[in-house]
Amino acid sequence: MPCRVLNFITELNVGGAERLLTTVLPRLDRTKVEPQVAYLHGDAPLAAELERAGIRVHHLRSTQKFDPWPAWRLAQLLKRERIEVLHTHLIQADILGYAAGRLAWTRAIVSTKHNVRYYDRHDRRLRPVGRWVERRVDAVVAVSSAVAAEYRHARRLEVIHNGVDCGKFAPQPLPAAGPVVCVANFTQQKGHRILLEAMRRLLSEFPDLRLELAGGGMLRDELQTRAGQLGIGSRVNFLGTVPDVQPVLARAAVVVLPALWEGLGLAVLEAMAMARPVVVTNVDGLREIVTHERDGLVVQSGDVGALAEAVARLLRDRALAQRLADAARAHVVESFSLDRMARRLEDLYEELAGRKVKS
């Protein structure tokens, strides 16, 4: 009989952690793991995708942040479905999920940490209770070594890298010319302001170049205003939230993520899987997936000139761009495939449920 696992997340909108659930859970071996998903609030555009894959989705109908009633409803769900492993994602679900799991006497609780510097970017008042929970769950999973470094206080710490569907994100011929593309929500973390400054410099050498920005977020209006102030508004396309990034990546001449900090960089992995040349910054989570001059170019975070020159180098030298893109694809297939991630999760779930001994 398969291990019964419930993944619990705050919402099912189109975001990194949420999108990852819709890709990895269907890959789990159903003879080993029976996955279900619960979420707290929102319109949940990804719920239908999970349900089409045969994964049951439960809406706990939270009305406000840290409403205690969903914890009670989740506890009842855990008992009714005989859940053996509760897997939580994001701080609200971590805290409410831990309470529900203990109320329901769930065998094991595991929490995935998807990014670095969480408490610096969100309500710092959550740090004490968050740390208290992290010390008591049965395992903390980090999506990268960079993230894991912030959770050394956990009882058990595992690094399971995010994976990419290498079949879906298949390599495509690299265009001789095309836009520079960045797939990232409009937050301070992603460094869009640096990219806009770099774009202004690039246009002096490549006057027909376009920049395409895919994502949503509170800084969109501010960034559009900034593009206008820099005189490049007509050369920058704000695409909004894109449910399927493949067509955007397919037309890219270069893919860029100028992050100021990063947990791992799933969008970069997807671009690499499609054999697109990438330029990233030297923050921990990105250094973990891109090696300078081997499968991409890595520049100093916050350095406008270095970012512009790296992109220009790939636009000038398409043979170099192709070589790096091919190496990037091979690297993702070997180390960051979705199937590899799914097998790691299966092993963890079965071990926490007492089905197998850790090897």
C-alpha positions as CSV (number, residue, x, y, z in Angstrom):
1,M,0.0,0.0,0.0
2,P,1.5,3.4,-1.0
3,C,2.5,6.0,1.6
4,R,-0.2,8.6,2.0
5,V,1.3,12.1,1.7
6,L,-0.4,15.5,1.9
7,N,1.4,18.6,0.6
8,F,0.1,21.7,2.3
9,I,0.8,25.2,0.8
10,T,-0.6,28.7,1.4
11,E,-2.1,29.1,-2.1
12,L,-2.0,27.6,-5.6
13,N,-1.3,30.6,-7.7
14,V,1.3,30.7,-10.4
15,G,4.5,31.0,-8.4
16,G,7.8,29.0,-8.1
17,A,6.9,26.8,-5.1
18,E,3.3,26.3,-6.3
19,R,4.3,25.5,-9.9
20,L,6.9,23.0,-8.6
21,L,4.1,21.0,-6.9
22,T,2.2,20.7,-10.2
23,T,5.2,19.3,-11.9
24,V,6.8,17.0,-9.4
25,L,3.8,15.4,-7.7
26,P,2.5,13.7,-10.9
27,R,6.0,12.2,-11.3
28,L,5.8,10.3,-8.0
29,D,5.5,6.5,-8.3
30,R,1.9,5.8,-7.2
31,T,2.9,2.3,-6.0
32,K,5.1,4.1,-3.4
33,V,3.4,7.4,-2.7
34,E,-0.3,8.6,-2.9
35,P,-0.1,12.4,-3.0
36,Q,-2.8,14.9,-2.1
37,V,-2.6,18.7,-1.8
38,A,-4.3,21.2,0.5
39,Y,-4.2,25.0,0.3
40,L,-5.5,27.9,2.4
41,H,-6.9,30.6,0.2
42,G,-6.9,32.2,-3.3
43,D,-8.4,31.3,-6.7
44,A,-6.0,28.3,-7.1
45,P,-5.5,28.3,-10.9
46,L,-3.1,25.4,-10.5
47,A,-5.7,23.2,-8.7
48,A,-7.2,22.0,-12.0
49,E,-3.8,20.9,-13.3
50,L,-3.2,18.8,-10.2
51,E,-6.7,17.3,-10.4
52,R,-6.2,16.3,-14.1
53,A,-3.1,14.4,-12.9
54,G,-5.3,12.4,-10.5
55,I,-4.2,14.3,-7.4
56,R,-7.0,15.3,-4.9
57,V,-6.9,19.0,-3.9
58,H,-8.5,20.3,-0.7
59,H,-9.4,24.0,-0.1
60,L,-9.3,24.8,3.6
61,R,-11.0,28.2,3.1
62,S,-8.9,30.5,5.2
63,T,-10.4,34.0,5.6
64,Q,-7.4,35.8,7.0
65,K,-3.7,35.3,7.7
66,F,-3.1,32.8,10.4
67,D,-6.8,32.2,10.9
68,P,-6.7,29.2,13.4
69,W,-9.7,27.4,12.0
70,P,-8.0,26.0,8.9
71,A,-5.5,24.2,11.3
72,W,-8.5,22.4,12.9
73,R,-9.9,21.6,9.5
74,L,-6.5,20.4,8.3
75,A,-6.2,18.1,11.4
76,Q,-9.6,16.6,10.6
77,L,-8.5,16.1,7.0
78,L,-5.2,14.4,8.1
79,K,-7.1,12.0,10.3
80,R,-9.9,11.3,7.8
81,E,-7.4,10.6,5.0
82,R,-5.0,8.7,7.2
83,I,-2.1,10.8,6.1
84,E,1.3,9.5,7.2
85,V,3.5,12.4,6.0
86,L,2.5,16.0,6.0
87,H,4.7,18.2,3.8
88,T,4.4,21.9,4.3
89,H,5.5,24.8,2.0
90,L,5.9,28.5,3.0
91,I,5.7,30.0,6.5
92,Q,2.0,30.2,7.0
93,A,1.5,26.6,6.0
94,D,4.5,25.6,8.0
95,I,3.1,27.0,11.3
96,L,-0.5,26.0,10.8
97,G,0.5,22.6,9.4
98,Y,2.7,21.8,12.4
99,A,-0.2,22.6,14.7
100,A,-2.6,20.5,12.7
101,G,-0.1,17.6,12.3
102,R,0.4,17.4,16.1
103,L,-3.4,17.6,16.7
104,A,-3.9,14.7,14.3
105,W,-0.9,12.7,15.6
106,T,0.4,12.6,12.0
107,R,3.4,10.3,11.9
108,A,5.8,12.7,10.3
109,I,6.0,16.4,9.3
110,V,8.4,17.8,6.8
111,S,8.9,21.4,5.6
112,T,10.5,22.6,2.4
113,K,12.4,25.9,2.4
114,H,12.3,27.5,-1.1
115,N,14.4,30.6,-0.7
116,V,17.1,32.4,1.3
117,R,16.7,35.3,3.7
118,Y,13.0,34.6,4.3
119,Y,12.6,36.3,7.7
120,D,14.6,39.4,6.4
121,R,12.0,39.9,3.7
122,H,8.8,39.1,5.5
123,D,7.3,39.7,8.9
124,R,10.3,39.4,11.3
125,R,7.9,38.7,14.1
126,L,7.4,35.3,12.6
127,R,11.1,34.4,13.2
128,P,10.8,33.0,16.8
129,V,7.7,30.8,16.1
130,G,9.2,29.8,12.7
131,R,12.4,28.7,14.3
132,W,10.5,26.9,17.0
133,V,8.6,24.9,14.4
134,E,11.8,24.3,12.3
135,R,13.5,22.7,15.3
136,R,10.5,20.3,15.9
137,V,9.5,19.0,12.5
138,D,10.9,15.7,11.5
139,A,12.8,17.1,8.6
140,V,13.5,20.3,6.8
141,V,14.2,20.1,3.1
142,A,16.2,22.9,1.4
143,V,16.0,23.4,-2.4
144,S,19.8,24.2,-2.4
145,S,22.8,24.2,-0.2
146,A,22.5,28.0,0.0
147,V,19.1,27.6,1.5
148,A,20.3,24.8,3.8
149,A,23.0,27.0,5.3
150,E,20.2,29.0,7.0
151,Y,18.5,26.0,8.7
152,R,21.4,24.3,10.5
153,H,19.2,24.3,13.6
154,A,16.8,21.8,12.1
155,R,16.6,18.3,13.7
156,R,17.2,16.8,10.2
157,L,18.2,18.7,7.1
158,E,18.1,17.4,3.6
159,V,19.0,19.1,0.3
160,I,16.7,18.1,-2.6
161,H,17.3,20.4,-5.6
162,N,14.3,21.6,-7.5
163,G,13.9,19.6,-10.8
164,V,13.0,20.5,-14.3
165,D,10.9,18.4,-16.8
166,C,13.6,17.9,-19.3
167,G,11.1,16.4,-21.8
168,K,8.8,19.4,-21.6
169,F,11.6,21.9,-21.6
170,A,13.3,20.3,-24.6
171,P,16.2,22.0,-26.4
172,Q,15.3,24.1,-29.4
173,P,17.5,25.7,-32.1
174,L,19.1,28.9,-30.8
175,P,17.9,31.9,-32.7
176,A,20.5,34.0,-34.4
177,A,18.8,37.1,-33.0
178,G,16.0,37.6,-30.5
179,P,15.1,39.3,-27.2
180,V,16.9,39.2,-23.9
181,V,14.5,37.5,-21.5
182,C,14.1,37.5,-17.8
183,V,11.5,35.3,-16.1
184,A,11.0,36.5,-12.5
185,N,8.4,38.1,-10.4
186,F,8.8,41.9,-9.9
187,T,10.4,42.0,-6.5
188,Q,13.5,43.6,-5.1
189,Q,15.2,40.2,-4.9
190,K,15.2,39.7,-8.7
191,G,17.3,42.8,-9.6
192,H,15.2,44.1,-12.4
193,R,16.4,47.7,-11.9
194,I,19.9,46.5,-12.6
195,L,18.7,44.8,-15.8
196,L,17.0,48.0,-17.0
197,E,20.2,50.0,-16.5
198,A,22.1,47.3,-18.4
199,M,19.6,47.4,-21.2
200,R,20.1,51.1,-21.7
201,R,23.8,50.4,-22.3
202,L,23.2,47.5,-24.6
203,L,21.0,49.5,-26.9
204,S,24.0,51.7,-27.9
205,E,25.5,48.6,-29.6
206,F,22.3,46.7,-30.4
207,P,19.7,49.3,-31.2
208,D,17.1,46.8,-32.3
209,L,17.4,44.7,-29.1
210,R,14.3,44.0,-27.1
211,L,13.9,43.0,-23.4
212,E,11.0,40.8,-22.4
213,L,10.1,40.5,-18.7
214,A,7.7,37.7,-17.7
215,G,6.3,37.8,-14.2
216,G,4.0,39.6,-11.8
217,G,4.5,41.5,-8.6
218,M,4.1,44.7,-6.8
219,L,7.1,46.5,-8.4
220,R,5.7,46.2,-12.0
221,D,4.4,49.8,-12.2
222,E,7.5,51.2,-10.6
223,L,9.7,49.3,-13.1
224,Q,7.6,50.4,-16.1
225,T,8.1,54.0,-14.9
226,R,11.8,53.5,-14.5
227,A,12.1,52.1,-18.1
228,G,10.4,55.2,-19.3
229,Q,12.8,57.5,-17.3
230,L,15.7,55.6,-18.9
231,G,14.3,56.2,-22.3
232,I,14.0,52.5,-23.1
233,G,10.3,52.1,-22.5
234,S,9.6,51.2,-26.1
235,R,12.2,48.5,-26.1
236,V,10.9,46.7,-22.9
237,N,7.9,44.4,-23.0
238,F,6.2,43.6,-19.7
239,L,4.5,40.3,-20.4
240,G,2.8,39.8,-17.0
241,T,2.3,36.4,-15.4
242,V,2.9,33.8,-18.1
243,P,1.3,30.4,-17.4
244,D,3.6,28.7,-19.9
245,V,7.1,30.2,-20.2
246,Q,8.3,27.8,-23.0
247,P,7.4,30.1,-25.9
248,V,9.1,33.1,-24.1
249,L,12.2,31.1,-23.6
250,A,12.1,29.6,-27.1
251,R,12.5,33.0,-28.7
252,A,15.2,34.2,-26.3
253,A,18.7,35.0,-27.6
254,V,19.9,35.3,-24.0
255,V,18.2,34.6,-20.6
256,V,19.2,36.7,-17.7
257,L,18.5,36.6,-13.9
258,P,20.2,39.5,-12.2
259,A,19.2,38.5,-8.7
260,L,20.4,40.1,-5.5
261,W,19.8,36.9,-3.7
262,E,18.3,33.6,-4.8
263,G,17.4,30.2,-3.3
264,L,18.0,28.3,-6.5
265,G,16.5,29.7,-9.7
266,L,14.0,27.4,-11.2
267,A,13.4,29.7,-14.2
268,V,17.1,29.6,-15.0
269,L,17.1,25.8,-14.9
270,E,14.2,25.7,-17.3
271,A,16.1,28.0,-19.7
272,M,19.2,25.8,-19.4
273,A,17.1,22.7,-20.1
274,M,15.9,24.4,-23.3
275,A,19.5,25.1,-24.3
276,R,19.4,28.8,-23.8
277,P,22.6,30.7,-22.9
278,V,22.2,32.3,-19.4
279,V,23.7,35.2,-17.6
280,V,23.3,35.1,-13.8
281,T,24.7,36.8,-10.8
282,N,27.2,35.3,-8.3
283,V,24.7,34.8,-5.4
284,D,24.8,31.5,-3.6
285,G,21.7,29.8,-5.1
286,L,22.7,30.6,-8.7
287,R,26.4,29.7,-8.3
288,E,25.1,26.3,-7.3
289,I,23.6,25.7,-10.8
290,V,25.7,27.8,-13.2
291,T,29.5,27.6,-13.5
292,H,31.1,30.6,-15.2
293,E,32.4,29.9,-18.7
294,R,31.3,26.2,-18.5
295,D,27.5,26.4,-18.8
296,G,26.7,30.1,-18.5
297,L,28.2,33.4,-17.6
298,V,28.3,34.6,-14.0
299,V,28.7,38.3,-13.0
300,Q,28.9,40.3,-9.8
301,S,25.5,41.0,-8.4
302,G,24.5,44.6,-8.7
303,D,27.2,45.4,-11.3
304,V,25.4,47.1,-14.3
305,G,28.5,47.2,-16.5
306,A,29.4,43.6,-15.9
307,L,25.9,42.4,-16.7
308,A,25.7,44.5,-19.9
309,E,29.0,43.2,-21.1
310,A,28.2,39.6,-20.4
311,V,24.9,39.8,-22.4
312,A,26.7,41.7,-25.2
313,R,29.4,39.0,-25.3
314,L,26.8,36.3,-26.0
315,L,25.0,38.5,-28.5
316,R,28.2,39.1,-30.4
317,D,29.5,35.6,-30.2
318,R,26.7,33.1,-31.1
319,A,29.2,30.2,-31.2
320,L,30.1,30.8,-27.6
321,A,26.4,31.2,-26.8
322,Q,25.7,27.8,-28.4
323,R,28.5,26.1,-26.7
324,L,27.4,27.3,-23.2
325,A,23.7,26.5,-24.1
326,D,24.6,22.9,-25.0
327,A,26.6,22.5,-21.8
328,A,23.8,23.9,-19.8
329,R,21.3,21.4,-21.2
330,A,23.6,18.5,-20.4
331,H,24.2,19.8,-16.9
332,V,20.5,20.0,-16.1
333,V,19.7,16.6,-17.5
334,E,22.5,15.1,-15.3
335,S,21.9,16.9,-12.1
336,F,18.5,18.7,-12.0
337,S,15.9,16.5,-13.7
338,L,12.4,16.3,-12.3
339,D,12.6,12.5,-12.2
340,R,15.7,12.8,-10.0
341,M,13.9,15.1,-7.6
342,A,10.8,12.8,-7.5
343,R,12.9,9.8,-6.6
344,R,14.6,11.7,-3.8
345,L,11.1,12.7,-2.4
346,E,9.8,9.2,-2.7
347,D,12.7,7.9,-0.6
348,L,12.2,10.6,2.0
349,Y,8.5,10.0,2.3
350,E,8.9,6.3,2.6
351,E,11.6,6.6,5.2
352,L,9.6,9.1,7.3
353,A,6.6,6.9,7.1
354,G,8.6,4.0,8.4
355,R,8.4,2.1,5.1
356,K,12.2,1.9,4.5
357,V,15.5,2.5,6.3
358,K,17.7,5.4,5.3
359,S,20.5,4.1,3.1
